[in-house]
Amino acid sequence: MSSEKFENPAQNKRYLGDLVNNIITEAKDEKDMFKDIPLDFRHHKPKVLHKMPEAWRMNEYENVEKLLKQREEVKLLGGEEKIIDGRQTVEMYVRAKSMAPSTTRPM
């Protein structure tokens, strides 16, 4: 907000401060709550709430049991889950990058 109503900037600042205080006071006043003014909801579309099918729902214990069964099946089939170590991957990348020849040209 700005004001050039007065010559002195301090007066303009004081005027704006008083104006803001008046606006806040009016907003907090409960005499007129605008209940007599109708609201126009033509522009507002209600939010669509999707329902999750009951068949998809699992409680915590069912989820844990399902994961344990899947892991057992993987072990029985002879496959192992490969765990990637992020720290090791970054270190290998840095080593490879430092050993690679530089592609920049001297000026």
N, C-alpha and C positions, 0 to 999 in steps of 0.2 A: 504494500500500500504506500502511496505517496500523497503528499498534499503541498500545494503551493498557494494556499489560501492567505497565508501571512508572509510578511517579508522576512521575519526572523525564523531560521530553521528550528530553533528550540520551541517556538510557538506552534509550528506545524507538527513537530514531534508530540508535543503535549496534546494537541487537538486529536491526532490519530490515536493516542493512548486512551483518551477519554471516549472516543468513538468505539474502540474495541471493547472497553469496559461496559459501555451502554449496550452493545450488541450481546455480550455475555449475560448481562443482567436480564435483558428481555428474553433470551433463550431459556433461562432458568425459571422465569415467571410462569406459574402454573394456572394463571387466570384464564388464558385463552390457549387451549390445546388443539385448536383447529378441527374439532370433532364435527363441526357443521359443514366442513368442506369435503365434498366427495372425492374419493381417490380414483384415478383413471388407471386401470390395469391392462389396457389394450396392448400396450407395448411390452408387457411382461409375459414371458412364456414360463409355465411351471417347469421345474426341474424334474426330469424323468429319473425315477428311482428304480433301478433294476434289481430284481430279486434273484439271489443265487439259488439254483435248484438244490433241493434237499439231498440229492444223490451225490453232489460235489462236496458236501460238508464233511469235515473230519474233525474229530477232537484230537487233542495233542497226543494221546496214547495210540490211537489208530495210525497217525502219521509216523510215529516213531517205530511202531511195529512194521509198517509197510517198508520203511527205509531199511530196517534190519533184515527183512526177508530179501529185499533186492540185493543187499550186500552179500548175504549168504549164497544167493544164486550165482552171483558173479564169481565168488570163491570156488563154488562147486564146479562151475564151467571151466575153471582153470585160468580165468582172466583176472587181472589185478587192476584196480583203479590206479591210474597214473596220477601222482600228486606232483604238481609243478611248484618248485620253490622259486618265488618271485625274486628273492635276493640273489640267488645263484644265476638266474636268467639275466638280471641287470648287470651283474659282474662279468658274465661272458660277453655281453653286448659291449660293455666299456672296453674290455680287453681287445675285442675284435676291432673296435673303432680306433683304438690307439695304435694298433699294428697296421692298419690299412694305410696305404700311401695317401698323402694329402692331395686333394684335387684343386686346391687354390693355386693361382698363378701369382708369382711376384710381380709387382708393378714397377 
